Amino acid sequence: MASWSSTAPGFLAQCRQLTEARAEHQWLADGSQMVQQQALRDFAQAMRDFFSGTHGKPTWRKAGRSEGFRIVGVKPDHIRRLSRKTGEVWVPKVGWVRFRWSRTVPEGVKSYRVKWDRAGRWHIGFATIPEPLAAPGTGEIVGIDRGVAVSAALSTGRLLHCPTLRHTEQARLRRLQRKLARASRGSARRARVKLAIARLKVREADRRKDWVEKISTDLASRFDVICIEDLRITSMTRTARGTPGEPGRRVRQKAGLNRGILASGWGVLVRRLEDKAPGRVEKISPAYTSQRCSACRYVAAENRKSQAVFACTACGFACNADVNAARNIAAGHAVTARGGTRLLGPVNREPQPVS
């Protein structure tokens, strides 16, 4: 595959083209050159990531999504605080813009990004790399099993549920979606319904993000090692629709499962744990974690009685199925520490004595 730099102009060449275009078109010159250059930089970075194989192909920007811009070269006097809850930031070609001071703005900020979401809200984010949380030094290890009915089960026995929309909100969302299907494209009625749906979706996403931040901070500050399943979420949430020649099976059921997985915040939980506890998060293969008894290590498919019940057919040990899997994930830390790559499979099916 040809490289991006050999088939198209790079960032510097595009900036020179931008200068020529701004001299020719007044509407382009009226905008901030810094904002336009940063958009070109984002595009160049996206193409490099695509050709390196780490990301997918960049898509066309959609109206109402990913609206925003980035400002670099921020000076200390470009940000000032007005009151306990209010601040101002200098935006080129706009002037001073007031924002809600919801958290501490770190010292030495060099850039910030302003975004507009689908719910009609404006956000400003100052770029900084926060310090990781210090390990408690107790030597404690925790295993985390992720699921849909239980978003995260800890080896300590604690069951965590990611908050979602309430039943009344879910019912309203379904009504709005049916109303959206009947609205004509481009109509003002359709725009109002889309905005109402977006506000409900954003409310759910905000609750999920708040839950992830609190849980990740708690785990990173309480445990020295955090073991979690090594799941390929992108593959697990791939559609089962198939092709016109070979249509998929149970497509609607798979779509519901995909929505449940994404609503549980699996990916963002791991990402925030790795941000807050770098080097202390270990990914363990999920092989046989749901079938292995955490007490006697006996592996059998019959041990998993149901989604929530685990009962070992060898030693009689019984507990919540997700907690049992989380304990096996925590035990997998010893396997990887000895140089292994996953939990051992069922080499033999004979029960082992309980230690």
N, C-alpha and C positions, 0 to 999 in steps of 0.2 A: 504494500500500500504506500502510495506516495505521501511524503510529509506535507504538512500544512504550509510550511515556509516556502517550499519549492513550487507550489501550484497557485498561490494567491499572495497578494501583497500583505506584508506583516503589519504590526501595529504602527511602526514609525512611518511606513509608506502611506498607511491610511490616514495618519494625522496630517501628512502633507497634502493629501487629497482633500481632507476636511478644510484646511486653510484655503485652498483654492475655491472650494464650494462656498465657503462663507463670504469670500470676496465677490462671488457671482450672485448669490441669493441673499437678499436682505432679511427674509424671514428666518434664515438659518443663522445669520449674524446677530439677530436679536436675542438668541439664546446664549446660555453660558458655554463658552468653549471648553471649560473644565468638565462640565457635565457630559458634553458630547464626546470628549476624549476618553473619559472613564467608561462610557458605553462601548466605545471601540475596544478598550482594554478588556472589558468583560467578554466581549465577543471573541477576541483573540485567545483569551485563556480558555474559553469553552471549546474552541476548535483544537487547541493543543491537547486538552484533556480527551477529546474524542479520538484524535489520531493516535494518542498514546495507549488507548484501549481501556482507560480507567472510567470513562463516562460514556453515556449515550450521545447520539447525535443531537446538536442543538436544534430546537424547534422554533417556529415562528412565534413571535410574541402575540398574545391574545389581548384584545381590548378588555380592560378591567382587571387584568391579572398582571402581577409583577410590575405594577406601576411604581416608579420611584427613580431616584438618582443618587449618586455618591459625590461627596465633596471632599477633596484632599487638600493638603497644605493648610490645615486649620491652625491658627495661632491662639495663644492663651486668651487674648482679649476678644476672640470671636465667640466666646461662651461666657455668659454672665448670669448670675442668679439674682432674681428679683425678690423672691420671698421663699418661705419654706416649701411651697408646692409649685412654684412657678419659676421658669427661667427663660432666657432668650438666646438665640443662636443667629449668627450672621450667615445669610444665604446669598451668594453672589447674584447680582442683578435682580434681587428681590428685596433685600434689606434685613432688618431684624424681625425674626419670627418667634413668637412666644410658644412655649411648650410646657407640658406638665412635668415637673421635676419628680419623677416617681422613684428614682434610685440615685445613688451617688455617681456623679460623673468623675471618672478617674483622672488623675493628673497626667499631663503630657499627651492628650489625645491629638492625633494627627489627621484623622478623617472621621466622617460620619455618613450615614446613609438615611435618606428620607424615603419612606414607603407609604403607599396607599393600598389598603386591602379591599377585598370585594364587599366588605360590609360598610364601606365609606369612611373608614377611620384612617387618620394619618399617624404614622409612627416615626420616631427618630431614634437611631441606634448609633452610639459612639463606639468605634472600633477599639478594642483592647483585649489583651489576653490575660484573664484572671489567674491568680495563683492557685495551684491545686491544693486540695485539702490535705492536711497532715494526717498520716496514719496514726491510729491510737496506740500502736505498739503492744497490743495485748496478745497478738498471735492468733486471734480468732479468724475462722474461715466461715463464709456463708455461701450456700448454694442457692441459685435462683432458677426455678422452673417457670417458664412462661406459657400461658394458655389463654383461652378465650373466655371460658366461664370464670376462671380465676386469672386475672391478668398476670400476677406474679406470686408464686408461692415460695417462701423462704424455708431453708432447712431448719430454722428455729421453730417452725410450726405456724408462723404468721402468714395469713392469706391477705393479699393486697388486690383491691379492685379499682381499676381505672374509672374515674367518674365519666358518665356519658349524659346525654339529654334525659330529662325526666320523662315519665310516661305522657304527661300532657304535652310536653314539647315535641316528643316523637309523633304524637297524633297530629299536632299542628303541622309538623314537617311533611307528613304524608298528604295532608289536605293541600298544602301549598304546592307540592310536587304534582298532584293531579290537576291543580289549577294552572300550573305552568304548562302542562301538556296541552291544555285547551287554548292557551293564549297564542295570538298571532305573533310571528317573528317580527321584531322591529317595533312593536306597539308599546305604548307607555304602560299599559297594564302588565305586559310581560316583564318590563324593566322593574316595576314595583314588586312583582312576585319574586323575581330573581334576587332583589335586594333583601327581601324578607327571609328567603331561604339562606342567603349568605350570612345574615346575622345569626341565625340559629346554628349554622355550621361553625362560625367563628366562636360562638359561645362554647360549643363542645370542644373545639381545639384549644381554647384558652384554659378550660378546666383540665384537659389532658396535660397540657404543658406545665401548669401549676403543680399537678400531682407528680409528674416526673421530676421536677426540680426538687420538691420536698423529699421524695423517696430517695433519689440519688444522693442528695446531701446527707441524709440520715445514714444510708448504707456506707458511704465513703468515710464518714467520721466514726463509725462504730466497729468496722471490720478491717483487718489488715489485708486480707485476700478475698476477692469477690469472684466466685466461679459462676459462669452462666453458659447456657447452651450455645453452641456454635450453629446457629440456624441461618439458612439462606432465605431471608424473608422475601426477596424479589422473586425467587423461584416458587416459593410457597404461595404467593399471592398472584401468580400468573393466571390469566383467564383460561377457562376450559371451553371457550366458545368453539375453537377448532376452525376449520375452513369450510367453504361451501361444498367442497367435494367430500370432506370427512368431518362432518359436524361433531362437536363434542357431546358428552353425556353429562346429565345432572348439572347443567350450566348454572341454573338459578341457585341451586344449593351451594355450588362452589363460590358463586358471587357473594352469597350471604356469609360464607366462611371467610372470604377475603376481607369483607367489610369488618367482621369481628376481629380479625388479626390486626388490621390497620388501626381500629379504634382502641386497641389495647396498648398502643404505644410501645411495641416491642423494640423497634429500631432506635427510637429517640432515647429510650431508657438506657440502652447499652452505650450509645454515643455520649450521653451526659455522664455516665459512670466513668468512661474512659477519659473524659475531660477533667473530672474532679479527682479521680484516683488513677493517674497514669502509671502504668507498670504494675498495678495491683489488680487488674481485671484479667482473668484467665478464661478462655473459651474452651469448653469441654464438648466433645462429641456427644450428641444425644442418643447414641445407639444403646438400646436396651435399658435406658434409664427408667422407662415406665414399666418394664417387666421384671426388673431386678429387685429383689428384696433387700432393703437397706440394713436388715438385721443379720440375715444368714447368707446373703449374696446369691441366693438361688434364683435362677432365671427361668421363667416360664410365662407364656402368653396368658395362661389361666390365672395368673396372680392378679391381673387387672380385671376386677369384677365389673366395674363400670367406670364412668368418667370420674367419679369422686371417691370410689372405694377401692382400696388395695388390700388384699388378703393373701398372704403367702400360703401356698398349698403344701409347703414343706415343714415350716416351723410354726405356722399359725399366726404369725405377726400380722397385725392389721392397723391401718391408719389411713389418713387422707392420701389419695393417689398422687396428688401434686406435691405434697410434702415429702412423700417417699421418693419421688423423682428428684426433688431438690436435694435431699440427703445423698443420693447417688451422685449427683453433680458435684456436691462438695467433696465427696470421697474421691472423685476423679482428679482432684488436685494432687493427690499422692501419686497417681499414675503418671501424670504429665511431669511431675518433679523428678521421676526416675527416667525420664527420656521418652515416655510413651506419647502417643498422639491421641488416644481416645480411651474410653472405658473398655475394659476387656469384655468380649462377647461371651456367649455361653459355650465355653470350651467343653464342659461336660454338664450334664443336667442333674448331677447328683447333689443333693443339698449338703451344705457345709455346716458344721456345728456353730452355734451362736457363741461368740467370744464374750 
